C-alpha cells in the first residue's frame, strides 16, 4: 500500500499549479523554494509517478497525470479545511483565525475601518488579509487558503455561498471641461461614445464596466482599448484629469480620498444597470456560516444607508 500524501505536500502541489512559478509558490507557502521542490519530488517518489514535466526548461509544466492529481488534491485540501472549520466552530464563537480575501477595488475603502472595528468587537478573532483580483481570491477560497472573501458581484462565484451587502453605484469621472460635465447625470449611451479608461484584465471592475457598456445597442469594444488599460484606480483618475478619457468608478471609490485635489467632475450614470453588488463569499456548508453572517454588518461602511440590502 502506498503511503498517504501529507497535507503539506498537497498544498505545495496545488499552490504551484495555481502560480506556475516555484519561487512565488514557495513564498505563498511560507517555505524556501528548495523545501517546496523537495516536498513535491518526495510526493512523486512516494507514488512512483511523474507529476511535473522537467524536460521543458524552467517552465512549470504538469504532466497529464499531474493535472488530474492537482484536481483531487484541491478536493482533499478543501475536505481537510472542513475538518478544521468544524473544530473552530465548536470552540467559542467568533474566535480563532479569520483569513479574509478582498479585491483591490474594495480593500482600500473598507479595510481601514474594518481592521479597527472587528477586532475591537471580537478580540479572540485573529484577522489576516489577502488582497488580490477576484479569480485569485476565489481560487484561494476553494483551496482552503482563505476563509471568507469580500468581493463585487456579479462574478464567477457559483461554487460558493454568498451574502449580498449593498449596491455600489457606478459614477462617471471626466475632466472638468468635458462637454458632458454640465449634465446633472450622464446617460450611458453618451459615455460609450467616449474613450474609456479601464483596469487591466483580471479586475472584475473592468468586466462589469464592459458589461454595462454592452447594454447599449450597437456598442462594440474599441480595438485600441488596450491603450487605455491601467493597473489601479488612482492611475485611472490621473489619466482622466490629464484629458485621456472618461472612467467609470464605483461610488465607494469616488467618495474616498482617492479623488482629493483632482481636477475632475463626477456624475451619476443613467440608462443602464449601473451598479455592482458588494458581498461576502465562503465555502459551501461551512460550519462557520453563522459567524460570517454575524460579522457581515462590519463590512458595510457608515456612508451606506439607503442602498444597503437586507442582511
BELLINDA-V14013 format. One record per residue. N is the residue number from 1. OMEGA is omega in whole degrees, -180 to 180 (NA if undefined). Layout:
BEGIN
n=(N/N)
omega=(OMEGA/OMEGA)
END
This chain:
BEGIN
n=(1/2/3/4/5/6/7/8/9/10/11/12/13/14/15/16/17/18/19/20/21/22/23/24/25/26/27/28/29/30/31/32/33/34/35/36/37/38/39/40/41/42/43/44/45/46/47/48/49/50/51/52/53/54/55/56/57/58/59/60/61/62/63/64/65/66/67/68/69/70/71/72/73/74/75/76/77/78/79/80/81/82/83/84/85/86/87/88/89/90/91/92/93/94/95/96/97/98/99/100/101/102/103/104/105/106/107/108/109/110/111/112/113/114/115/116/117/118/119/120/121/122/123/124/125/126/127/128/129/130/131/132/133/134/135/136/137/138/139/140/141/142/143/144/145/146/147/148/149/150/151/152/153/154/155/156/157/158/159/160/161/162/163/164/165/166/167/168/169/170/171/172/173/174/175/176/177/178/179/180/181/182/183/184/185/186/187/188/189/190/191/192/193/194/195/196/197/198/199/200/201/202/203/204/205/206/207/208/209/210/211/212/213/214/215/216/217/218/219/220/221/222/223/224/225/226/227/228/229/230/231/232/233/234/235/236/237/238/239/240/241/242/243/244/245/246/247/248/249/250/251/252/253/254/255/256/257/258/259/260/261/262/263/264/265/266/267/268/269/270/271/272/273/274/275/276/277/278/279/280/281/282/283/284/285/286/287/288/289/290/291/292/293/294/295/296/297/298/299/300/301/302/303/304/305/306/307/308/309/310/311)
omega=(-180/175/-179/174/176/177/180/178/179/179/175/-176/-178/180/177/178/180/-171/178/-180/-175/-178/-179/178/179/179/180/179/179/176/175/179/180/178/179/180/-179/180/179/178/178/178/178/-179/178/-176/-180/179/173/178/180/174/-176/-179/-176/178/-174/180/176/-179/178/172/176/176/179/178/179/-180/179/179/180/180/177/180/-179/-180/178/178/178/177/177/176/179/-180/178/179/179/-177/-179/178/178/179/177/177/178/-176/171/-179/-172/171/-180/-179/-172/-180/175/-172/-175/-173/-178/-171/-178/178/-178/-175/173/-171/-174/177/178/-180/-178/-174/179/180/-178/-174/171/-172/174/-180/-179/179/-170/-177/-176/-179/178/174/180/177/-179/-178/179/-180/172/179/-171/-180/171/-171/179/179/11/176/-179/-179/-177/-178/-179/167/-177/177/178/-177/178/175/-178/-174/174/176/176/179/-176/176/-176/-178/-179/-179/180/-172/-179/-178/177/171/-170/177/-178/179/176/-178/-174/176/-177/174/-176/173/-175/168/-179/174/179/178/-179/178/176/-179/-179/177/-180/178/178/179/-178/176/178/-177/177/-179/173/-178/-179/-180/-178/-176/-178/180/-175/-179/-177/-173/-177/177/179/179/177/-178/178/-180/175/180/179/178/-176/-179/178/177/172/-180/175/-179/178/-179/-174/177/-178/176/177/-174/-174/175/-178/-179/-178/173/-178/180/173/179/178/173/179/173/-167/175/168/178/178/-178/179/176/176/-178/-179/176/178/176/-179/-179/-179/177/-178/178/180/-176/-177/-179/179/-179/-176/180/180/-177/-179/-180/-173/-174/-178/178/180/178/NA)
END
